[in-house]
Amino acid sequence: MGGVIATGVRATARIVAREDGRGGTALPVLEGDGPLALRRTRASGSEARVMLVGAMSGPLGGDHFAVEADVESGARLRIGSAAATIALPGQAKGESRYDVRLSVAEDGELHWLPEQLISVHGSDLHVTTRVEVAQSARLVLREEQVLGRAGEEPGRLTSRLSVRVAGRTVLDQELACGPGAPGGWDGPAVLAGHRAVGQLLVVRPEFTREPVAARMLGEHAALVPLAGPAVLVTALATDGLRLRRVLDEALASLG
């Protein structure tokens, strides 16, 4: 009698934000399937707000999740998540994947602020985030990764973030951590023993006229201007709570 081969779950969530002509933002496309559910929450001024709600645990081994968000010209959108994303081992062999694709058209604005990603022991997750931002658009993007639950060794986590502004690549970087990652990931040149790592990317047209100077934000965080109207904050912390505090303070310092 043959065994059953588990192939994992495939799920995609799609959001389109469009200026509604009355000073607000409409959501003509708001659809999610499987474990990716989308809920529109109370708007704030012209900004539409969406919450990503995980209807199941995961991603598990072999799962492939995707989120696609398009902010059209003049629209404003804020996306958060109801809880942390927890990468877990599953019955299916091989890595799980979480792909995020974001685009912001001219005069649009997007805040991508999901809760933290937790890499559980035995999991194997590859996260890819690709962002296209128009010249006059605005973006706030936060990524936070926690390696293992309390007292637990992490799984394998590979995260790649690539960002283009007005068709020009301003950031393309990858970080691999955990078992099987290239040597040195936990050494002094990378995480230095910390178990929480995060990034805050801010794109604003005014940075072209008023550049932001590079500076340290405490002992384990730094703000660096990118080759475009963008700045990147990278931070390390002992846990997710401290990491969030550092990134929140960095965003507040930018005004």
PyRosetta script that sets phi, psi and omega in degrees:
from pyrosetta import init, pose_from_sequence

init()
pose = pose_from_sequence("MGGVIATGVRATARIVAREDGRGGTALPVLEGDGPLALRRTRASGSEARVMLVGAMSGPLGGDHFAVEADVESGARLRIGSAAATIALPGQAKGESRYDVRLSVAEDGELHWLPEQLISVHGSDLHVTTRVEVAQSARLVLREEQVLGRAGEEPGRLTSRLSVRVAGRTVLDQELACGPGAPGGWDGPAVLAGHRAVGQLLVVRPEFTREPVAARMLGEHAALVPLAGPAVLVTALATDGLRLRRVLDEALASLG")
pose.set_psi(1, 123.4)
pose.set_omega(1, -175.4)
pose.set_phi(2, -73.5)
pose.set_psi(2, 151.7)
pose.set_omega(2, 178.1)
pose.set_phi(3, -82.7)
pose.set_psi(3, 162.5)
pose.set_omega(3, 178.2)
pose.set_phi(4, -91.2)
pose.set_psi(4, 128.7)
pose.set_omega(4, 179.5)
pose.set_phi(5, -94.7)
pose.set_psi(5, 118.2)
pose.set_omega(5, 178.6)
pose.set_phi(6, -84.4)
pose.set_psi(6, 126.9)
pose.set_omega(6, -176.9)
pose.set_phi(7, -108.1)
pose.set_psi(7, -5.1)
pose.set_omega(7, 179.5)
pose.set_phi(8, 87.7)
pose.set_psi(8, 169.8)
pose.set_omega(8, -177.0)
pose.set_phi(9, -95.9)
pose.set_psi(9, 140.0)
pose.set_omega(9, 173.4)
pose.set_phi(10, -112.4)
pose.set_psi(10, 128.1)
pose.set_omega(10, -178.4)
pose.set_phi(11, -149.4)
pose.set_psi(11, 141.5)
pose.set_omega(11, 179.5)
pose.set_phi(12, -134.5)
pose.set_psi(12, 137.9)
pose.set_omega(12, 172.6)
pose.set_phi(13, -116.5)
pose.set_psi(13, 134.9)
pose.set_omega(13, -178.1)
pose.set_phi(14, -127.9)
pose.set_psi(14, 136.9)
pose.set_omega(14, 178.9)
pose.set_phi(15, -133.7)
pose.set_psi(15, 132.9)
pose.set_omega(15, 170.1)
pose.set_phi(16, -125.0)
pose.set_psi(16, 125.5)
pose.set_omega(16, 177.8)
pose.set_phi(17, -109.5)
pose.set_psi(17, 133.4)
pose.set_omega(17, -175.2)
pose.set_phi(18, -138.8)
pose.set_psi(18, 137.7)
pose.set_omega(18, 176.1)
pose.set_phi(19, -59.1)
pose.set_psi(19, 133.4)
pose.set_omega(19, -173.1)
pose.set_phi(20, -94.3)
pose.set_psi(20, 0.0)
pose.set_omega(20, 178.5)
pose.set_phi(21, 82.3)
pose.set_psi(21, -0.8)
pose.set_omega(21, 179.8)
pose.set_phi(22, -123.2)
pose.set_psi(22, 19.4)
pose.set_omega(22, 179.7)
pose.set_phi(23, 89.4)
pose.set_psi(23, 6.4)
pose.set_omega(23, 179.9)
pose.set_phi(24, -122.9)
pose.set_psi(24, -170.2)
pose.set_omega(24, -179.8)
pose.set_phi(25, -126.7)
pose.set_psi(25, 125.3)
pose.set_omega(25, 176.6)
pose.set_phi(26, -94.8)
pose.set_psi(26, 160.9)
pose.set_omega(26, 178.5)
pose.set_phi(27, -125.1)
pose.set_psi(27, 79.3)
pose.set_omega(27, -178.4)
pose.set_phi(28, -64.6)
pose.set_psi(28, -22.8)
pose.set_omega(28, 175.3)
pose.set_phi(29, -126.7)
pose.set_psi(29, 121.8)
pose.set_omega(29, 176.8)
pose.set_phi(30, -150.2)
pose.set_psi(30, 89.1)
pose.set_omega(30, -172.7)
pose.set_phi(31, -141.6)
pose.set_psi(31, 137.5)
pose.set_omega(31, 177.2)
pose.set_phi(32, -140.6)
pose.set_psi(32, 153.5)
pose.set_omega(32, 179.0)
pose.set_phi(33, -131.6)
pose.set_psi(33, 164.4)
pose.set_omega(33, 179.9)
pose.set_phi(34, 56.6)
pose.set_psi(34, -126.3)
pose.set_omega(34, -176.4)
pose.set_phi(35, -81.5)
pose.set_psi(35, -1.9)
pose.set_omega(35, -177.8)
pose.set_phi(36, -105.9)
pose.set_psi(36, 99.6)
pose.set_omega(36, 178.3)
pose.set_phi(37, -107.4)
pose.set_psi(37, 142.8)
pose.set_omega(37, -179.7)
pose.set_phi(38, -115.6)
pose.set_psi(38, 136.4)
pose.set_omega(38, 178.2)
pose.set_phi(39, -130.5)
pose.set_psi(39, 126.2)
pose.set_omega(39, 174.4)
pose.set_phi(40, -79.5)
pose.set_psi(40, 132.2)
pose.set_omega(40, 179.0)
pose.set_phi(41, -111.5)
pose.set_psi(41, 179.7)
pose.set_omega(41, -174.8)
pose.set_phi(42, -60.2)
pose.set_psi(42, 129.4)
pose.set_omega(42, -179.4)
pose.set_phi(43, -72.1)
pose.set_psi(43, 160.3)
pose.set_omega(43, 175.2)
pose.set_phi(44, -126.2)
pose.set_psi(44, 104.8)
pose.set_omega(44, -176.2)
pose.set_phi(45, 61.4)
pose.set_psi(45, -127.0)
pose.set_omega(45, -179.0)
pose.set_phi(46, -86.3)
pose.set_psi(46, 0.2)
pose.set_omega(46, -174.9)
pose.set_phi(47, -93.9)
pose.set_psi(47, 125.1)
pose.set_omega(47, 171.2)
pose.set_phi(48, -83.8)
pose.set_psi(48, 148.5)
pose.set_omega(48, -178.4)
pose.set_phi(49, -128.4)
pose.set_psi(49, 135.6)
pose.set_omega(49, -177.9)
pose.set_phi(50, -130.8)
pose.set_psi(50, 139.4)
pose.set_omega(50, 176.8)
pose.set_phi(51, -113.3)
pose.set_psi(51, 130.2)
pose.set_omega(51, 175.1)
pose.set_phi(52, -90.9)
pose.set_psi(52, 119.7)
pose.set_omega(52, -174.5)
pose.set_phi(53, -114.9)
pose.set_psi(53, 120.5)
pose.set_omega(53, 177.6)
pose.set_phi(54, -77.7)
pose.set_psi(54, 115.7)
pose.set_omega(54, -179.3)
pose.set_phi(55, -84.3)
pose.set_psi(55, -9.5)
pose.set_omega(55, 179.6)
pose.set_phi(56, -143.2)
pose.set_psi(56, 165.3)
pose.set_omega(56, 172.8)
pose.set_phi(57, -69.8)
pose.set_psi(57, 155.3)
pose.set_omega(57, 174.1)
pose.set_phi(58, 134.0)
pose.set_psi(58, -179.3)
pose.set_omega(58, 13.7)
pose.set_phi(59, -74.1)
pose.set_psi(59, 141.0)
pose.set_omega(59, 173.9)
pose.set_phi(60, -93.2)
pose.set_psi(60, 171.3)
pose.set_omega(60, 178.2)
pose.set_phi(61, -54.5)
pose.set_psi(61, 127.8)
pose.set_omega(61, 179.3)
pose.set_phi(62, 90.8)
pose.set_psi(62, -11.1)
pose.set_omega(62, 178.6)
pose.set_phi(63, -72.7)
pose.set_psi(63, 154.3)
pose.set_omega(63, 175.5)
pose.set_phi(64, -136.5)
pose.set_psi(64, 105.4)
pose.set_omega(64, 178.7)
pose.set_phi(65, -105.0)
pose.set_psi(65, 149.5)
pose.set_omega(65, 177.1)
pose.set_phi(66, -144.1)
pose.set_psi(66, 141.6)
pose.set_omega(66, 174.0)
pose.set_phi(67, -126.9)
pose.set_psi(67, 128.8)
pose.set_omega(67, 179.3)
pose.set_phi(68, -125.2)
pose.set_psi(68, 126.6)
pose.set_omega(68, 179.6)
pose.set_phi(69, -133.1)
pose.set_psi(69, 126.4)
pose.set_omega(69, 178.4)
pose.set_phi(70, -119.8)
pose.set_psi(70, 119.5)
pose.set_omega(70, 176.5)
pose.set_phi(71, -103.3)
pose.set_psi(71, 113.7)
pose.set_omega(71, -177.3)
pose.set_phi(72, -81.2)
pose.set_psi(72, 173.2)
pose.set_omega(72, -173.5)
pose.set_phi(73, -53.6)
pose.set_psi(73, 126.1)
pose.set_omega(73, 175.7)
pose.set_phi(74, 82.4)
pose.set_psi(74, -7.1)
pose.set_omega(74, -178.3)
pose.set_phi(75, -84.4)
pose.set_psi(75, 157.9)
pose.set_omega(75, 178.3)
pose.set_phi(76, -131.8)
pose.set_psi(76, 131.3)
pose.set_omega(76, -174.3)
pose.set_phi(77, -142.5)
pose.set_psi(77, 138.4)
pose.set_omega(77, 174.1)
pose.set_phi(78, -123.6)
pose.set_psi(78, 126.6)
pose.set_omega(78, -179.6)
pose.set_phi(79, -119.7)
pose.set_psi(79, 126.7)
pose.set_omega(79, 173.9)
pose.set_phi(80, -128.1)
pose.set_psi(80, -176.7)
pose.set_omega(80, 175.9)
pose.set_phi(81, -131.4)
pose.set_psi(81, 152.2)
pose.set_omega(81, -174.0)
pose.set_phi(82, -76.2)
pose.set_psi(82, -22.4)
pose.set_omega(82, -177.8)
pose.set_phi(83, -157.6)
pose.set_psi(83, 170.7)
pose.set_omega(83, 177.7)
pose.set_phi(84, -64.1)
pose.set_psi(84, 150.5)
pose.set_omega(84, 170.6)
pose.set_phi(85, -89.3)
pose.set_psi(85, 126.3)
pose.set_omega(85, -176.5)
pose.set_phi(86, -114.8)
pose.set_psi(86, 113.2)
pose.set_omega(86, 177.0)
pose.set_phi(87, -79.9)
pose.set_psi(87, 121.8)
pose.set_omega(87, -174.1)
pose.set_phi(88, -123.0)
pose.set_psi(88, 152.4)
pose.set_omega(88, 170.3)
pose.set_phi(89, -69.5)
pose.set_psi(89, 151.8)
pose.set_omega(89, -178.9)
pose.set_phi(90, -137.3)
pose.set_psi(90, 179.8)
pose.set_omega(90, 179.8)
pose.set_phi(91, -70.4)
pose.set_psi(91, -33.9)
pose.set_omega(91, 179.7)
pose.set_phi(92, -73.5)
pose.set_psi(92, 140.6)
pose.set_omega(92, 178.5)
pose.set_phi(93, -83.4)
pose.set_psi(93, 161.7)
pose.set_omega(93, 178.2)
pose.set_phi(94, 92.1)
pose.set_psi(94, 170.1)
pose.set_omega(94, -175.9)
pose.set_phi(95, -75.7)
pose.set_psi(95, 155.7)
pose.set_omega(95, 168.6)
pose.set_phi(96, -97.2)
pose.set_psi(96, 160.5)
pose.set_omega(96, -176.7)
pose.set_phi(97, -132.2)
pose.set_psi(97, 145.7)
pose.set_omega(97, 174.6)
pose.set_phi(98, -135.9)
pose.set_psi(98, 108.3)
pose.set_omega(98, -177.2)
pose.set_phi(99, -107.8)
pose.set_psi(99, 130.6)
pose.set_omega(99, 178.6)
pose.set_phi(100, -121.2)
pose.set_psi(100, 128.1)
pose.set_omega(100, 176.6)
pose.set_phi(101, -127.1)
pose.set_psi(101, 121.3)
pose.set_omega(101, -176.5)
pose.set_phi(102, -124.5)
pose.set_psi(102, 140.4)
pose.set_omega(102, 174.2)
pose.set_phi(103, -139.9)
pose.set_psi(103, 141.2)
pose.set_omega(103, -179.1)
pose.set_phi(104, -131.7)
pose.set_psi(104, 118.2)
pose.set_omega(104, -177.4)
pose.set_phi(105, -82.5)
pose.set_psi(105, 177.5)
pose.set_omega(105, -177.7)
pose.set_phi(106, -52.7)
pose.set_psi(106, 134.2)
pose.set_omega(106, 178.1)
pose.set_phi(107, 63.3)
pose.set_psi(107, 10.3)
pose.set_omega(107, 175.3)
pose.set_phi(108, -87.3)
pose.set_psi(108, 167.8)
pose.set_omega(108, 179.8)
pose.set_phi(109, -145.6)
pose.set_psi(109, 133.6)
pose.set_omega(109, 180.0)
pose.set_phi(110, -134.0)
pose.set_psi(110, 132.3)
pose.set_omega(110, 169.8)
pose.set_phi(111, -113.6)
pose.set_psi(111, 113.4)
pose.set_omega(111, 177.9)
pose.set_phi(112, -105.6)
pose.set_psi(112, 103.1)
pose.set_omega(112, -170.9)
pose.set_phi(113, -132.3)
pose.set_psi(113, 63.4)
pose.set_omega(113, 179.2)
pose.set_phi(114, -71.7)
pose.set_psi(114, 163.0)
pose.set_omega(114, 173.3)
pose.set_phi(115, -74.0)
pose.set_psi(115, 176.9)
pose.set_omega(115, -171.1)
pose.set_phi(116, -69.3)
pose.set_psi(116, 154.4)
pose.set_omega(116, 173.7)
pose.set_phi(117, -101.5)
pose.set_psi(117, 125.8)
pose.set_omega(117, -178.4)
pose.set_phi(118, -112.4)
pose.set_psi(118, 123.1)
pose.set_omega(118, -179.4)
pose.set_phi(119, -94.8)
pose.set_psi(119, 108.5)
pose.set_omega(119, -176.3)
pose.set_phi(120, -86.1)
pose.set_psi(120, 147.1)
pose.set_omega(120, 179.1)
pose.set_phi(121, -53.1)
pose.set_psi(121, 130.8)
pose.set_omega(121, -179.8)
pose.set_phi(122, 92.4)
pose.set_psi(122, -9.6)
pose.set_omega(122, 179.3)
pose.set_phi(123, -84.5)
pose.set_psi(123, 164.8)
pose.set_omega(123, 178.8)
pose.set_phi(124, -147.7)
pose.set_psi(124, 99.7)
pose.set_omega(124, -172.8)
pose.set_phi(125, -123.6)
pose.set_psi(125, 135.3)
pose.set_omega(125, 174.7)
pose.set_phi(126, -116.3)
pose.set_psi(126, 117.6)
pose.set_omega(126, -179.5)
pose.set_phi(127, -109.0)
pose.set_psi(127, 130.2)
pose.set_omega(127, 176.7)
pose.set_phi(128, -127.1)
pose.set_psi(128, 125.5)
pose.set_omega(128, 178.0)
pose.set_phi(129, -121.5)
pose.set_psi(129, 121.3)
pose.set_omega(129, 178.8)
pose.set_phi(130, -120.3)
pose.set_psi(130, 131.1)
pose.set_omega(130, -174.2)
pose.set_phi(131, -130.4)
pose.set_psi(131, 133.3)
pose.set_omega(131, 173.6)
pose.set_phi(132, -119.1)
pose.set_psi(132, 122.2)
pose.set_omega(132, -176.6)
pose.set_phi(133, -124.6)
pose.set_psi(133, 129.5)
pose.set_omega(133, 177.6)
pose.set_phi(134, -73.2)
pose.set_psi(134, 165.2)
pose.set_omega(134, -174.1)
pose.set_phi(135, -57.7)
pose.set_psi(135, -40.5)
pose.set_omega(135, -175.7)
pose.set_phi(136, -99.7)
pose.set_psi(136, 9.5)
pose.set_omega(136, -178.5)
pose.set_phi(137, -85.7)
pose.set_psi(137, 167.8)
pose.set_omega(137, -179.0)
pose.set_phi(138, -130.1)
pose.set_psi(138, 144.7)
pose.set_omega(138, -176.7)
pose.set_phi(139, -145.7)
pose.set_psi(139, 137.4)
pose.set_omega(139, 165.1)
pose.set_phi(140, -126.1)
pose.set_psi(140, 120.2)
pose.set_omega(140, -177.4)
pose.set_phi(141, -127.9)
pose.set_psi(141, 128.5)
pose.set_omega(141, 179.1)
pose.set_phi(142, -122.6)
pose.set_psi(142, 131.9)
pose.set_omega(142, 173.5)
pose.set_phi(143, -125.8)
pose.set_psi(143, 132.2)
pose.set_omega(143, 178.7)
pose.set_phi(144, -135.9)
pose.set_psi(144, 130.1)
pose.set_omega(144, -179.0)
pose.set_phi(145, -128.0)
pose.set_psi(145, 131.7)
pose.set_omega(145, 179.6)
pose.set_phi(146, -117.0)
pose.set_psi(146, 125.2)
pose.set_omega(146, -174.4)
pose.set_phi(147, -92.4)
pose.set_psi(147, 96.2)
pose.set_omega(147, 178.4)
pose.set_phi(148, 88.9)
pose.set_psi(148, 151.5)
pose.set_omega(148, 171.5)
pose.set_phi(149, -77.7)
pose.set_psi(149, 178.7)
pose.set_omega(149, -175.6)
pose.set_phi(150, -55.8)
pose.set_psi(150, 123.6)
pose.set_omega(150, 177.7)
pose.set_phi(151, 72.4)
pose.set_psi(151, 15.4)
pose.set_omega(151, -174.4)
pose.set_phi(152, -118.2)
pose.set_psi(152, 141.5)
pose.set_omega(152, 172.2)
pose.set_phi(153, -72.4)
pose.set_psi(153, 150.1)
pose.set_omega(153, -177.1)
pose.set_phi(154, -79.7)
pose.set_psi(154, 166.9)
pose.set_omega(154, 165.7)
pose.set_phi(155, -84.0)
pose.set_psi(155, -168.5)
pose.set_omega(155, 175.3)
pose.set_phi(156, -89.8)
pose.set_psi(156, 131.5)
pose.set_omega(156, -178.2)
pose.set_phi(157, -135.3)
pose.set_psi(157, 124.5)
pose.set_omega(157, 174.8)
pose.set_phi(158, -120.6)
pose.set_psi(158, 126.6)
pose.set_omega(158, -175.8)
pose.set_phi(159, -130.3)
pose.set_psi(159, 126.1)
pose.set_omega(159, 178.0)
pose.set_phi(160, -122.6)
pose.set_psi(160, 133.1)
pose.set_omega(160, 178.8)
pose.set_phi(161, -125.9)
pose.set_psi(161, 122.1)
pose.set_omega(161, 176.4)
pose.set_phi(162, -128.2)
pose.set_psi(162, 135.2)
pose.set_omega(162, -174.7)
pose.set_phi(163, -134.4)
pose.set_psi(163, 131.4)
pose.set_omega(163, 175.3)
pose.set_phi(164, -121.0)
pose.set_psi(164, 133.8)
pose.set_omega(164, 176.6)
pose.set_phi(165, -118.4)
pose.set_psi(165, 122.0)
pose.set_omega(165, -177.9)
pose.set_phi(166, 54.4)
pose.set_psi(166, 38.8)
pose.set_omega(166, 177.6)
pose.set_phi(167, 80.9)
pose.set_psi(167, 1.1)
pose.set_omega(167, -177.6)
pose.set_phi(168, -110.4)
pose.set_psi(168, 130.5)
pose.set_omega(168, 179.1)
pose.set_phi(169, -71.9)
pose.set_psi(169, 122.8)
pose.set_omega(169, 178.0)
pose.set_phi(170, -108.8)
pose.set_psi(170, -16.9)
pose.set_omega(170, 179.9)
pose.set_phi(171, -156.4)
pose.set_psi(171, 133.1)
pose.set_omega(171, 174.2)
pose.set_phi(172, -153.0)
pose.set_psi(172, 101.8)
pose.set_omega(172, -175.9)
pose.set_phi(173, -143.1)
pose.set_psi(173, 157.5)
pose.set_omega(173, -177.8)
pose.set_phi(174, -138.1)
pose.set_psi(174, 141.4)
pose.set_omega(174, 177.2)
pose.set_phi(175, -129.3)
pose.set_psi(175, 129.5)
pose.set_omega(175, 177.2)
pose.set_phi(176, -120.9)
pose.set_psi(176, 131.9)
pose.set_omega(176, -176.5)
pose.set_phi(177, -135.9)
pose.set_psi(177, 158.9)
pose.set_omega(177, 173.8)
pose.set_phi(178, 91.0)
pose.set_psi(178, -175.4)
pose.set_omega(178, -176.6)
pose.set_phi(179, -56.6)
pose.set_psi(179, 131.1)
pose.set_omega(179, 179.5)
pose.set_phi(180, 88.4)
pose.set_psi(180, -8.5)
pose.set_omega(180, 177.2)
pose.set_phi(181, -74.5)
pose.set_psi(181, 157.4)
pose.set_omega(181, 178.0)
pose.set_phi(182, -53.4)
pose.set_psi(182, 145.0)
pose.set_omega(182, -178.2)
pose.set_phi(183, -58.0)
pose.set_psi(183, 146.4)
pose.set_omega(183, 177.6)
pose.set_phi(184, 96.2)
pose.set_psi(184, -4.3)
pose.set_omega(184, -176.3)
pose.set_phi(185, -61.1)
pose.set_psi(185, -27.8)
pose.set_omega(185, -179.8)
pose.set_phi(186, -101.4)
pose.set_psi(186, 6.8)
pose.set_omega(186, -177.3)
pose.set_phi(187, -85.4)
pose.set_psi(187, -177.4)
pose.set_omega(187, -174.7)
pose.set_phi(188, -64.3)
pose.set_psi(188, -21.3)
pose.set_omega(188, -178.6)
pose.set_phi(189, -84.5)
pose.set_psi(189, -10.9)
pose.set_omega(189, -177.6)
pose.set_phi(190, -124.2)
pose.set_psi(190, -93.1)
pose.set_omega(190, -175.0)
pose.set_phi(191, -94.0)
pose.set_psi(191, -18.1)
pose.set_omega(191, 175.9)
pose.set_phi(192, 52.5)
pose.set_psi(192, 40.4)
pose.set_omega(192, 176.7)
pose.set_phi(193, 84.0)
pose.set_psi(193, -4.8)
pose.set_omega(193, 178.1)
pose.set_phi(194, -75.6)
pose.set_psi(194, 155.3)
pose.set_omega(194, -177.6)
pose.set_phi(195, -117.4)
pose.set_psi(195, 7.5)
pose.set_omega(195, 175.2)
pose.set_phi(196, -135.9)
pose.set_psi(196, 131.2)
pose.set_omega(196, -179.0)
pose.set_phi(197, -136.2)
pose.set_psi(197, 138.9)
pose.set_omega(197, -177.5)
pose.set_phi(198, -148.1)
pose.set_psi(198, 162.0)
pose.set_omega(198, 177.6)
pose.set_phi(199, -136.6)
pose.set_psi(199, 145.5)
pose.set_omega(199, 173.7)
pose.set_phi(200, -128.2)
pose.set_psi(200, 118.6)
pose.set_omega(200, 179.4)
pose.set_phi(201, -112.5)
pose.set_psi(201, 127.2)
pose.set_omega(201, -180.0)
pose.set_phi(202, -124.8)
pose.set_psi(202, 124.1)
pose.set_omega(202, 176.9)
pose.set_phi(203, -115.6)
pose.set_psi(203, 123.0)
pose.set_omega(203, 178.7)
pose.set_phi(204, -143.4)
pose.set_psi(204, 133.5)
pose.set_omega(204, -179.4)
pose.set_phi(205, -58.0)
pose.set_psi(205, -31.7)
pose.set_omega(205, -176.7)
pose.set_phi(206, -68.4)
pose.set_psi(206, -15.1)
pose.set_omega(206, 177.0)
pose.set_phi(207, -65.3)
pose.set_psi(207, -21.4)
pose.set_omega(207, 176.6)
pose.set_phi(208, -67.1)
pose.set_psi(208, -40.7)
pose.set_omega(208, -179.7)
pose.set_phi(209, -82.9)
pose.set_psi(209, -33.1)
pose.set_omega(209, -176.5)
pose.set_phi(210, -128.0)
pose.set_psi(210, 81.0)
pose.set_omega(210, -177.3)
pose.set_phi(211, -60.6)
pose.set_psi(211, 147.7)
pose.set_omega(211, 177.4)
pose.set_phi(212, -97.4)
pose.set_psi(212, 131.1)
pose.set_omega(212, -178.2)
pose.set_phi(213, -79.1)
pose.set_psi(213, 145.8)
pose.set_omega(213, 175.2)
pose.set_phi(214, -65.6)
pose.set_psi(214, 142.9)
pose.set_omega(214, 178.4)
pose.set_phi(215, -162.4)
pose.set_psi(215, 156.7)
pose.set_omega(215, 173.2)
pose.set_phi(216, -81.2)
pose.set_psi(216, 144.6)
pose.set_omega(216, 177.3)
pose.set_phi(217, -119.5)
pose.set_psi(217, 68.0)
pose.set_omega(217, -173.5)
pose.set_phi(218, 91.7)
pose.set_psi(218, -169.8)
pose.set_omega(218, -172.2)
pose.set_phi(219, -75.1)
pose.set_psi(219, -29.3)
pose.set_omega(219, -172.3)
pose.set_phi(220, -127.1)
pose.set_psi(220, 31.3)
pose.set_omega(220, 178.2)
pose.set_phi(221, -147.0)
pose.set_psi(221, 145.6)
pose.set_omega(221, -179.6)
pose.set_phi(222, -143.6)
pose.set_psi(222, 146.0)
pose.set_omega(222, 174.8)
pose.set_phi(223, -109.5)
pose.set_psi(223, 129.2)
pose.set_omega(223, -176.7)
pose.set_phi(224, -131.7)
pose.set_psi(224, 127.3)
pose.set_omega(224, 173.2)
pose.set_phi(225, -71.9)
pose.set_psi(225, 143.8)
pose.set_omega(225, 178.3)
pose.set_phi(226, -101.5)
pose.set_psi(226, 170.9)
pose.set_omega(226, -177.8)
pose.set_phi(227, -79.8)
pose.set_psi(227, 68.5)
pose.set_omega(227, -177.0)
pose.set_phi(228, 165.2)
pose.set_psi(228, -177.7)
pose.set_omega(228, -179.2)
pose.set_phi(229, -77.3)
pose.set_psi(229, 61.2)
pose.set_omega(229, -173.4)
pose.set_phi(230, -149.0)
pose.set_psi(230, 153.1)
pose.set_omega(230, 172.9)
pose.set_phi(231, -132.7)
pose.set_psi(231, 151.3)
pose.set_omega(231, 179.9)
pose.set_phi(232, -124.8)
pose.set_psi(232, 128.5)
pose.set_omega(232, 172.5)
pose.set_phi(233, -108.1)
pose.set_psi(233, 127.8)
pose.set_omega(233, 175.8)
pose.set_phi(234, -119.6)
pose.set_psi(234, 133.8)
pose.set_omega(234, -174.5)
pose.set_phi(235, -140.9)
pose.set_psi(235, 147.2)
pose.set_omega(235, 171.6)
pose.set_phi(236, -118.0)
pose.set_psi(236, 150.0)
pose.set_omega(236, 178.2)
pose.set_phi(237, -155.1)
pose.set_psi(237, 165.1)
pose.set_omega(237, 179.5)
pose.set_phi(238, -76.6)
pose.set_psi(238, -22.8)
pose.set_omega(238, 179.3)
pose.set_phi(239, -154.8)
pose.set_psi(239, 172.1)
pose.set_omega(239, -175.5)
pose.set_phi(240, -65.9)
pose.set_psi(240, -34.5)
pose.set_omega(240, -179.0)
pose.set_phi(241, -64.0)
pose.set_psi(241, -46.4)
pose.set_omega(241, 179.3)
pose.set_phi(242, -66.4)
pose.set_psi(242, -36.6)
pose.set_omega(242, 178.4)
pose.set_phi(243, -61.8)
pose.set_psi(243, -46.4)
pose.set_omega(243, 179.8)
pose.set_phi(244, -60.2)
pose.set_psi(244, -39.7)
pose.set_omega(244, -179.3)
pose.set_phi(245, -62.2)
pose.set_psi(245, -43.3)
pose.set_omega(245, -180.0)
pose.set_phi(246, -63.6)
pose.set_psi(246, -44.6)
pose.set_omega(246, -178.0)
pose.set_phi(247, -69.2)
pose.set_psi(247, -37.1)
pose.set_omega(247, 176.9)
pose.set_phi(248, -63.5)
pose.set_psi(248, -42.2)
pose.set_omega(248, 179.3)
pose.set_phi(249, -66.2)
pose.set_psi(249, -36.4)
pose.set_omega(249, 177.9)
pose.set_phi(250, -64.4)
pose.set_psi(250, -43.1)
pose.set_omega(250, 179.3)
pose.set_phi(251, -64.9)
pose.set_psi(251, -41.0)
pose.set_omega(251, 178.8)
pose.set_phi(252, -63.3)
pose.set_psi(252, -34.3)
pose.set_omega(252, -179.0)
pose.set_phi(253, -68.6)
pose.set_psi(253, -21.2)
pose.set_omega(253, 178.1)
pose.set_phi(254, -83.5)
pose.set_psi(254, -9.2)
pose.set_omega(254, 176.3)
pose.set_phi(255, 87.8)
pose.dump_pdb("model.pdb")
